[in-house]
Amino acid sequence: MAKRTDTAPLDALRVLLNSCSMTLQPLTHQVNALPKESDLEYYFVASRDMAQFEPYYRPGNPFRNLKLINYNRPAIALTFYSKHKYSIDREVAATDAVAVLQQHRDELYNNSFLNALSGTQERELRHIDTLLRAMRQNPDQFQFAVSNYHHYYQYWYCSFRYFENTEHSKTGTHNEHMLKHTQRTNERSREQLINERLNIIFIDPNFITRPVAYDNKLIDRELETYPDSIRFGKATLYVKSLN
């Protein structure tokens, strides 16, 4: 995957998006339930406005804070889904574990001089002190692991169908991981800072409102070649001149 090296002007992009973004509804458009996450920012833009975002389309050298999910491949159908991603490190040294506990213990202790600790924080502080004493007395009696499993971090993906040719006779499907806002801690002030990131998804407005058959069932394309149609009973007669 290409390394994201610099950032796009998100404030200017949001101004542009306010003038050309569109809204999709699951019951009206070919899209499933839309993600509702506070740290996931995304916009839908009709293909007719796609050229306005060409300056931000940099294949092989993408922006760190912007993702054009499907530039030049406007979606005729969308599916959003998430995956629970996690990692685990079972090779944590005792010295590293002690350092983590000591840092957290010091933060709680220092905060107690500024604000009274809650009951939960007081119990946590006492528990950490007990752990530290036991670990220092018997370091070989402990095993450590680090994991983000119970933080339930969800990675969101966008799966989209699009036309691969101008005749609208062949479709493709592609999946893209979506960017989320991230947080980091200022090492000096300990303040939580947010790195904003956004996603733009381009839409084919002519086809997003109706189902499109897959390549082996393009009956709708064939029937569109018949200019006249007459309904009778439970079927329809389609008529076209061969002249």
C-alpha positions in Angstrom: 0.0 0.0 0.0 1.3 3.5 -0.9 2.6 5.6 2.0 0.5 8.7 2.7 2.9 11.5 3.0 1.1 14.9 3.3 -2.3 16.3 4.1 -5.1 17.8 2.1 -6.9 21.1 3.0 -9.9 19.6 4.7 -11.6 22.9 5.6 -11.6 24.0 2.0 -12.8 20.6 0.9 -15.7 20.7 3.3 -16.8 24.0 1.8 -16.7 22.4 -1.7 -18.6 19.4 -0.4 -21.3 21.5 1.1 -22.2 22.7 -2.4 -22.1 19.4 -4.3 -22.5 16.4 -1.9 -25.7 14.3 -2.1 -27.7 12.2 0.4 -28.4 8.5 0.0 -31.2 6.6 1.7 -31.3 2.8 1.9 -34.9 2.5 0.8 -34.5 4.8 -2.2 -31.0 4.0 -3.3 -28.9 0.9 -3.8 -27.1 1.1 -0.4 -27.4 -0.7 2.9 -27.5 0.9 6.3 -25.1 3.8 6.5 -22.4 3.8 9.1 -23.1 6.1 12.0 -19.7 6.6 13.8 -18.5 9.8 15.3 -15.0 9.2 14.1 -16.0 8.2 10.5 -16.5 11.2 8.1 -17.7 10.5 4.6 -19.5 12.3 1.8 -21.4 11.2 -1.4 -20.7 13.2 -4.6 -22.5 12.7 -8.0 -20.2 11.7 -10.9 -21.1 14.9 -12.7 -19.1 16.8 -10.0 -16.2 14.4 -9.9 -13.9 16.6 -12.0 -13.8 19.2 -9.2 -11.8 16.7 -7.1 -9.3 15.8 -9.7 -6.6 18.0 -8.0 -6.8 15.7 -5.0 -6.6 12.4 -7.0 -3.1 11.2 -6.6 -2.8 7.5 -7.3 0.4 6.1 -5.8 0.9 9.2 -3.6 -2.4 9.7 -1.6 -3.0 12.3 1.0 -2.7 11.1 4.6 -6.1 12.6 5.6 -8.2 12.2 2.5 -9.4 9.2 0.6 -11.2 9.3 -2.8 -12.8 5.9 -2.4 -13.7 5.3 -6.1 -12.5 8.2 -8.3 -13.3 7.4 -12.0 -15.4 4.5 -10.9 -18.8 6.0 -9.7 -20.8 3.6 -7.7 -24.1 2.0 -8.9 -24.5 0.2 -5.6 -22.8 0.4 -2.2 -22.4 -1.9 0.8 -20.8 -0.8 4.1 -19.5 -3.3 6.6 -17.1 -3.3 9.5 -14.5 -5.7 10.9 -13.2 -6.0 14.4 -9.5 -5.6 14.1 -7.1 -6.3 17.0 -3.6 -7.4 17.8 -1.9 -9.2 20.7 1.7 -9.1 21.8 2.5 -12.1 24.1 6.2 -11.2 24.3 6.0 -8.3 26.7 9.0 -7.9 29.0 8.4 -7.5 32.8 10.3 -4.1 32.7 8.0 -2.8 30.0 4.9 -3.9 32.0 6.2 -2.3 35.1 6.9 0.9 33.2 3.3 1.0 31.9 1.8 0.4 35.3 4.1 3.0 36.9 3.2 5.7 34.4 -0.5 5.1 34.8 -0.1 5.0 38.6 1.8 8.3 38.6 -0.9 10.0 36.4 -3.6 8.9 38.8 -1.6 10.0 41.8 -0.7 13.4 40.3 -4.3 14.0 39.3 -5.4 13.4 42.9 -3.8 16.7 43.9 -5.8 18.6 41.3 -9.2 16.8 41.6 -10.5 14.3 44.0 -10.3 10.8 42.4 -13.6 8.9 41.8 -14.2 5.7 43.7 -13.2 3.7 40.6 -10.0 5.6 40.2 -9.1 5.1 43.9 -9.7 1.4 43.6 -7.6 1.3 40.4 -4.7 3.2 42.1 -4.7 0.7 45.1 -4.9 -2.2 42.7 -1.9 -0.9 40.7 0.1 -0.4 43.9 -0.6 -4.0 44.9 0.4 -5.3 41.5 3.6 -3.4 41.4 4.7 -4.6 44.8 3.9 -8.2 43.9 5.7 -7.9 40.5 8.8 -6.5 42.2 8.9 -9.2 44.8 8.3 -12.1 42.4 9.0 -10.9 38.8 9.2 -14.5 37.5 5.7 -15.3 38.7 4.0 -13.1 36.1 3.2 -13.3 32.4 2.2 -10.3 30.3 0.4 -9.5 27.1 -0.7 -6.3 25.4 -3.8 -6.3 23.2 -6.5 -3.8 21.9 -9.1 -6.6 21.6 -11.5 -5.2 24.2 -11.3 -1.7 22.8 -13.5 -3.0 20.0 -11.9 -0.9 17.3 -14.0 -1.2 14.1 -12.4 -0.9 10.7 -15.0 0.2 8.1 -15.0 -0.8 4.5 -16.9 0.3 1.5 -17.8 -2.2 -1.2 -19.0 -0.6 -4.5 -20.2 -1.8 -7.9 -19.4 0.2 -10.9 -19.5 0.0 -14.7 -16.2 -1.1 -16.3 -17.2 0.1 -19.8 -19.0 3.0 -21.4 -21.7 0.6 -22.8 -22.8 -0.2 -19.3 -22.7 -3.9 -20.1 -19.9 -5.0 -17.7 -19.7 -4.3 -14.0 -17.0 -4.8 -11.4 -16.9 -4.8 -7.6 -14.2 -3.4 -5.4 -13.7 -3.0 -1.6 -11.9 -0.1 0.0 -10.9 0.5 3.6 -12.2 3.9 4.9 -10.2 6.4 6.9 -11.3 7.3 10.4 -10.4 10.2 12.7 -7.6 9.3 15.0 -6.5 10.5 18.4 -3.0 11.2 19.8 -1.7 12.6 23.0 0.4 15.7 23.1 3.5 14.5 25.0 4.0 17.9 26.8 0.5 18.9 27.7 -1.0 15.3 27.7 -3.9 16.9 25.7 -5.9 14.6 23.4 -5.5 15.8 19.8 -7.7 14.7 16.9 -6.3 14.0 13.5 -9.3 14.5 11.1 -9.6 12.4 8.0 -12.4 12.2 5.5 -13.6 10.0 2.7 -15.4 10.9 -0.6 -17.5 8.3 -2.4 -18.6 9.1 -6.0 -22.1 8.0 -7.2 -23.6 7.3 -10.5 -27.0 9.1 -10.0 -28.6 7.5 -13.0 -28.2 3.9 -11.7 -27.9 4.3 -7.9 -31.7 4.4 -7.7 -32.4 1.0 -9.4 -31.0 -2.5 -9.3 -28.5 -3.3 -12.0 -28.4 -7.0 -13.1 -25.1 -8.8 -13.0 -23.2 -9.4 -16.2 -24.8 -12.8 -16.9 -28.3 -11.4 -16.4 -28.3 -8.2 -18.3 -32.0 -8.6 -19.3 -32.8 -5.0 -18.5 -30.2 -3.9 -21.1 -31.7 -6.1 -23.8 -35.3 -5.0 -23.1 -34.2 -1.3 -23.2 -33.6 -1.9 -27.0 -37.3 -2.4 -27.5 -38.9 1.1 -27.9 -42.5 -0.2 -27.5 -44.0 -2.3 -24.8 -47.5 -3.6 -24.0 -48.5 -5.2 -20.7 -50.8 -8.2 -20.8 -51.6 -10.4 -17.9 -48.5 -11.2 -15.9 -46.1 -10.4 -18.7 -45.1 -7.6 -21.2 -44.8 -7.7 -24.9 -41.8 -5.8 -26.2 -41.7 -4.6 -29.8 -38.9 -3.1 -32.0 -38.6 -2.5 -35.7 -35.8 -4.3 -37.6 -35.7 -1.6 -40.3 
